[in-house]
């Protein structure tokens, strides 16, 4: 069972702490409280980082030498409360030796459809699209 705790610090500032005592600072986006990430931005980071872990592991198993992985992620929210994400777009930028389009595409597909629990949790309500570049080539 996964577990975490969110502790209110002051005003619109919070700290999230997981079961292994790792933490992240969260806050509202106004000037007074802008020290942390907004909860909705944390969701984007969660999707991207979940997939990043998968991509690294999958490419390692394929014996592909990955030297860089960056995922740019952006989302569009509904215009009415509670402002849920309607669409999330992810761009994977990978670099390495011997990487092929087929291997990278397969790794992304496996992450998206089989391994990433965060994406799986959102899939019914959010359209998630992906694209990638290898060594700066789309």
N, C-alpha and C positions, 0 to 999 in steps of 0.2 A: 504494500500500500504506500503510495506517495503521500508526503505530508509537507506542509510549510506553514509559516506564521507570518502575518503582517502586523507590524507594531507602529502605531501612530507616534510620531516624534513631537511635532508641534504644527500648528496651522495646517497647511496642506502637504506636509512632509511625512513620509513613512519609510520604513525599511522592511523589506521582505527577506525572510531567513528560511533556508531549506533545512531538511532534517540532518544534513551534515555540517550545519553552521555556516554555509556560504551565504552571502547576502548581496542585495541590490538595493540601491536607494531609489525611491519612487517619490514623485511629487506631482502636484497640479502644474499646469503650464503658465501660470501667471508670474509676473516679475518677482513677487514676494517669495515664491516657493520653487523657483526654477533650478533647484540643485539636483534633481533626479530625473529619471525617465518617467513619462506618463504611463499609466497602466496599459493603455492601448498600444503604445510604442513597444512596451515589454512583450506584448503578444506577437508583434512583428518579429522582434528579436528571437522569441521562442520558436517560431516557425523556421526562421532562417538557421538558427543554431542547431535545431533538431536535425534539419536536413544536412547541414554541414558535417555533423558527426557521421551521418550515414555515408555521405559522399566520400569522405576520407577513408572510412573503413572498407567500403566497396572497392574503391580504386586500389587500396593496398592489397586486398584479396586477389585482384586481377594483376597484381605485380606491376602496377603502373606507378611511376615515380612522380608524385604530386609535389610541387615546390611552392605553390601558392593557391589559395582558395579564398575568394571574397564573394559574398552574396549581397547584392543590392536588392532591397525589398521596399515596396511601397504599396499602400492600400488605399482604396476609396471606401468611404463610409456613407451610410444612408444619411439623408439630410434631416431626418427627424429623430428625436430621442427614442430609444437609447443609443442611437448612432452606431449600429453594428457595422462591421466591415462587410461589404458586398463583394469586393474583388480585391485580390492580392496578387501582385506581379513580382516575380523573383527573377533576377538576372545573375547567373553564376559566371564568375570570371575565374577560370582555372589556368594554371601554368604547370608545366612539368615536361618530363622527357618521355617521348613515345606515346603521349596521350592521343587517343583517336576519338573522332566524333561519335562513333558507335559506342565506345566504352563510357564516355561521359554521359551521353544520352541515356544509356541503360542505367547508369548509376543514379541519375536524377529520377528516372521513371521508377526504379525500385524504391528509392526514398519516398517519393510522392505517393505511390500506390500500396507499398507493403510495410515500410519500416517507421516512417515518421509519425509518431503518435499525436503530435500537435496538429499536423496537417489533417490527419484522420479525424481528429476531434472537430475540426472546422468544416470539413468537406461538404457536409449536407447543406450548409447555409452560405458558404463563401466560395466563389469561383477563384481557384488558384491557377495562375498561368506561369509558365517558366520559359526561359531561353538561356542560352549560354554562349560563351566565347572561350576559345582555347588559345592561349598565348596572344591575346589581343585580337584574334580573328573571330568574327561572328559566324 
